[in-house]
Amino acid sequence: MSEQVEPVEPAVCSAKGCRAAASYAVIWNNPRIHTPEREKVWAACEEHRRPLADFLDVRGFLRRVERL
């Protein structure tokens, strides 16, 4: 019996109104509401990687940015 594998949809950028394929994971945590080990992820295309990361960094939420 062979196992069926569902096709994986490409990640879409999390920037408002953007439907581009994401190339990055912008990983963050709001220490006021999340436990230290909790990590939230925004997907980002090349164009929105820096603006999304900067938005989080200014607030002290940015953990890291990883290539998908």
C-alpha positions in Angstrom: 0.0 0.0 0.0 1.5 3.3 -1.0 1.1 6.4 1.1 -0.3 9.5 -0.7 1.5 12.7 -0.2 -0.4 15.9 -0.3 1.2 18.6 -2.5 2.7 21.4 -0.5 1.5 24.9 -1.3 4.3 27.4 -1.6 4.5 29.9 1.3 3.0 33.3 0.4 4.5 36.6 1.7 2.8 37.9 4.9 3.1 41.6 3.9 -0.3 43.2 3.5 -1.6 42.8 -0.1 1.4 40.8 -1.3 0.8 37.5 -3.0 4.4 36.7 -4.0 6.1 33.5 -3.1 8.0 33.7 0.2 11.7 33.1 0.2 12.3 33.9 3.9 11.0 33.1 7.4 11.0 36.1 9.7 11.0 34.6 13.1 9.9 36.6 16.1 8.5 36.6 19.7 6.7 39.2 21.7 8.1 38.6 25.2 5.1 40.4 26.9 2.7 37.8 25.6 4.7 34.7 24.5 6.8 32.3 26.5 10.6 32.5 25.6 10.5 29.3 23.6 7.5 30.3 21.5 8.4 31.5 18.0 6.0 33.1 15.6 6.8 33.1 11.9 6.0 35.6 9.1 6.8 34.5 5.5 8.5 37.1 3.4 9.3 37.6 -0.3 12.6 39.3 -1.3 10.9 42.7 -1.5 9.3 42.6 2.0 12.0 40.7 4.0 13.7 43.9 5.2 10.5 45.9 6.0 8.9 43.1 7.9 12.2 42.4 9.8 12.7 46.1 10.5 9.1 46.5 11.8 9.7 43.7 14.3 13.3 44.7 15.2 12.2 48.2 16.2 9.8 46.7 18.7 12.5 44.3 20.0 10.5 41.2 18.7 12.8 40.0 15.9 14.7 36.8 16.6 16.2 36.0 13.2 15.6 35.7 9.5 16.1 32.4 7.7 16.1 31.5 4.0 13.3 29.0 3.1 
